[in-house]
Amino acid sequence: MKEELLSIIEKNSRIDLSELAAMLGMEEIDVANDIAELEKEGIICGYHTLINWEKTNIEKVTALIEVKVTPQRGQGFDKIAERIYKYPEVKSVYLISGGYDLLVTLEEKTLKEISNFVTDKLSTLDRVLSTATHFILKKYKDHGTIVNKVVEEQEREIITP
């Protein structure tokens, strides 16, 4: 039952408690208690709002930065990941497979601010061997939500004499 609860609120964290209880076939108080327990256990880590910044007048640049590091003996990648995620500019840090070790997501107002972060902060950390920066040009789907629907061109009717 908790898996179903988590799946529902992952898609819509603003769902009304009574509607959620009805969907799960539970009492509201039981759902509220389950949610409180999941929060206490750290299973529910937070609630976020997904914003399509392209539809606002606010400029945002999002970058995905691949980071190759030397892991620390006995701590692996955890210590360097912690040093990186403590920067307020950093939105997320993931341990990944492949040619790089960490994937860092960064949001700033300009390309220059991202460049300065990578050059002045990230690249200067001990154990960081190299980085590769990729800029998000357009988001189509984010966190399971379509943010920019692709408009299909209407088919033209072929007229022949």
N, C-alpha and C positions, 0 to 999 in steps of 0.2 A: 504494500500500500504506500510506503514512503517513497518508493521509486516513482510511482505514478504522481504523487504529490510534487516531488522534485521536478519531474518532467513538465508538469503544468505551470508551476511558478517560474521555471526557467524561461518559458516562452512569454509569460505575462505575470510579472511580479506585482502588478497592481490589481490583480483579480480580486474581486470582492470575496471576503471570507465566507459569506453565506453561499455564494455561487460555487466556490471551491468545495465547500462541505457537501453541497448537493451533487456535484460531479463525482465526488469520492464516496458518496453514500455514508457520510459520517456526520457527527454532531459538530457544530462550529467550535465548541470548546475543545474537543479532541483534536481538531485540525490546528487550532491556535497552540495547543500544548505540543503537538508534534513539530510545528514550525519553531517554537521556542527551543525545543530540545535539539533540533537540527542546527540552529544557530549556536547554541551553547557548545555543541560537539565540533563546531568549525566546519560542518558539512555545507551549510549555507554561509558563505563568506561575505556577502554584501548584496546590495540591490543597486542596479544601474539603469540609467536611461540611455537609450540609443538615439543619437541626434544625427540627422542628415545635415551636416554643416554647409554643404553646397547650396542649400536652400536658404541660407542666412547671409547677412552681410559681413559675417565674421570670417576672417581668413585663418585657415588652419592647414598646416602641412603635416602629413603623417609619414614617418619613415620606419622601415623594417631594417634593423641593423644586425647583420650576422657577425658574431664575435668568436674568434678562435682564441682559446686560453690554455694555459698550462694548469691542470688541476692540482690542488694542494694535497699532500700526503695526508691520509686519514680523513680528509673532509671533501675530497672530490671537487665538484664544481660549486658546492653550496656556498662557500665563503665568498668567492668572487661574484656569484649571482647576487648574494645579499648586498655586497658593496654597490653593485650596479642598481638594484631596485630601490635603494635608499635615496637615490637622486629624485627630487620631486618631478622632474621633467619626464621621467620614465613611466610609461603606462603599463608595460608588462615585460616580463622576462621568462623565457622558456628554455629548458634544456632540450636540445634537438639532436637528431642523428644526421650523419652526412659529413661534409667537409668542414663545417663549423660546429661549435659546441653550444652556443647560446644564441637565441633570437630575442632582440630587444626592440620593443615598440616605443616610439617617441612621437610626441605631438608638440609642435611649436608654431609660431606665427609665420616664420620665414625659413627658407632653405638655409640661409646663413646661420640662423640660430641652431639648426640641427648640425650643420657642419662644425660650428664652434664647439658644440657638445661633444661630438665624436673626436675632434682634434684635441681639445683642451682638457677634457675629463676622461672619456672612455679610453682613448688610446694611450693615455699616460698612466693608467692603472697597472700596477705590478701584475704579472701573469697574463696580460692581454697581449697576444702575439700579432693579431691582425683583425681588421674589420672590413665589411663590405656593406655599403648603404644602398638601400632600394627605396624609392619614393612611391607612395601610393598616388596614382594619378586619378583614379576614380574607383569608388566603391559600388559594387553591384549588390552584394549581399554581405551582411555583417552580423555575427552572432545569431545566425539562422533567420535573419529578417532581411527581406528584399528592400533595399533602400533606393535603388534606381532601376525601375523596370525598363527593360529594353522594349522600345516601341517597334513593333513589326511594321515594315512598310506595307501599305495596302497594295494588294496585287492589282495591276492595271488590266482592264479587260482589253483583249486584243481584238481589234476591229479589222476585218479583211473585206476587200471589195467583192 
